[in-house]
Amino acid sequence: MTDDSSVKQVRRAPSRPADIQVATAGIQVTDPACDIRAWQTHGVDLEEAVRRLHVVRKFSSEPVSDDDLLAILDAGRHAGSSKNLQRWHFIVVRDHETLVRLSAVGQFAGHLAGGVLAIALVTPDPDAADSPLSVMWDLGRAAQNMVLVAWARGLGSVPATVYDHELCRSILAYPQDRHCEYILNIGHPGADGTLTRPLRAGGRLTLPEVVFSERWGQPLSTS
Ligand SMILES: Cc1cc2nc3c(=O)[nH]c(=O)nc-3n(C[C@H](O)[C@H](O)[C@H](O)COP(=O)(O)O)c2cc1C
């Protein structure tokens, strides 16, 4: 589903799998068709996807289909944002030469040269005096939507942080009042099993390390 006409279709046919548009249309989540626990994205359980998601830096040469690309972009634009301002643009890059040039925009952007599809995430300048922090919060939500939908469709991804902003601007030609801090590299994993392998042991802090109850430092206890 990539356009809002499909949303109307879903509303008329509630037996179809629930999606975010249905949830925000006010349909009760107790409706079996909208039960969040039964909510599957292309056969991948949402909680499982969140738990297993990790970055992929090596991609095969298989192109990303237009269907997958549009679903990923659509997931990005559906993210909620502060005051619904939607301060983002997405520049899709598939040209090999451009990907190679972009691989020089950051110290850890080399993986872009071996990819087939990049999406540059463009915002207003987050360092501008009047720029609220929510610009980057919102962008992170859009990016995570894209990454999860890519994952659900069997595609891996990894961000590249932009350090050389003038080089990036000269390649992608966005205006002076825009900024690109991150470029998402998305593609079919270069090796079998990359998506299904478990996270590295110790790859994430444990709950007690990051969660407090009621006030800083007090552990959370659950029954
Ligand atoms: C804001 C942000 C910027 C990142 N920038 C880069 C980058 O420039 N190059 C890169 O290879 N990985 C980058 N990453 C990927 C992180 O290194 C990766 O998410 C982290 O090491 C955890 O890896 P895992 O998800 O595979 O466990 C970035 C991730 C985030 C969230």
The ligand as a MOL file (V3000), in Angstrom:
LIG
                    3D

  0  0  0     0  0            999 V3000
M  V30 BEGIN CTAB
M  V30 COUNTS 31 33 0 0 0
M  V30 BEGIN ATOM
M  V30 1 C 22.5620 8.0210 14.0540 0
M  V30 2 C 23.3570 6.8360 13.5260 0
M  V30 3 C 24.4230 7.0580 12.6890 0
M  V30 4 C 25.1560 5.9750 12.1730 0
M  V30 5 N 26.1800 6.2220 11.2930 0
M  V30 6 C 26.8230 5.1690 10.7450 0
M  V30 7 C 27.8510 5.3910 9.7850 0
M  V30 8 O 28.1900 6.5130 9.4160 0
M  V30 9 N 28.4480 4.2960 9.2470 0
M  V30 10 C 28.1140 3.0230 9.6160 0
M  V30 11 O 28.6980 2.0910 9.0830 0
M  V30 12 N 27.1670 2.7950 10.5450 0
M  V30 13 C 26.5080 3.8250 11.1110 0
M  V30 14 N 25.5140 3.6020 12.0280 0
M  V30 15 C 25.1860 2.2210 12.4260 0
M  V30 16 C 25.6400 1.9200 13.8750 0
M  V30 17 O 27.0340 1.7930 13.8960 0
M  V30 18 C 24.9300 0.6470 14.3320 0
M  V30 19 O 23.5390 0.9000 14.3890 0
M  V30 20 C 25.3990 0.1990 15.6900 0
M  V30 21 O 26.7520 -0.1500 15.6590 0
M  V30 22 C 24.6090 -1.0230 16.1660 0
M  V30 23 O 24.7550 -2.0640 15.2290 0
M  V30 24 P 23.6500 -3.2150 15.1410 0
M  V30 25 O 22.3550 -2.5050 14.9130 0
M  V30 26 O 24.0490 -4.0580 13.9570 0
M  V30 27 O 23.6840 -3.9530 16.4010 0
M  V30 28 C 24.8020 4.6630 12.5460 0
M  V30 29 C 23.6960 4.4610 13.3810 0
M  V30 30 C 22.9770 5.5200 13.8490 0
M  V30 31 C 21.7710 5.2510 14.7280 0
M  V30 END ATOM
M  V30 BEGIN BOND
M  V30 1 1 1 2
M  V30 2 1 2 3
M  V30 3 2 2 30
M  V30 4 2 3 4
M  V30 5 1 4 5
M  V30 6 1 4 28
M  V30 7 2 5 6
M  V30 8 1 6 7
M  V30 9 1 6 13
M  V30 10 2 7 8
M  V30 11 1 7 9
M  V30 12 1 9 10
M  V30 13 2 10 11
M  V30 14 1 10 12
M  V30 15 2 12 13
M  V30 16 1 13 14
M  V30 17 1 14 15
M  V30 18 1 14 28
M  V30 19 1 15 16
M  V30 20 1 16 17
M  V30 21 1 16 18
M  V30 22 1 18 19
M  V30 23 1 18 20
M  V30 24 1 20 21
M  V30 25 1 20 22
M  V30 26 1 22 23
M  V30 27 1 23 24
M  V30 28 2 24 25
M  V30 29 1 24 26
M  V30 30 1 24 27
M  V30 31 2 28 29
M  V30 32 1 29 30
M  V30 33 1 30 31
M  V30 END BOND
M  V30 END CTAB
M  END
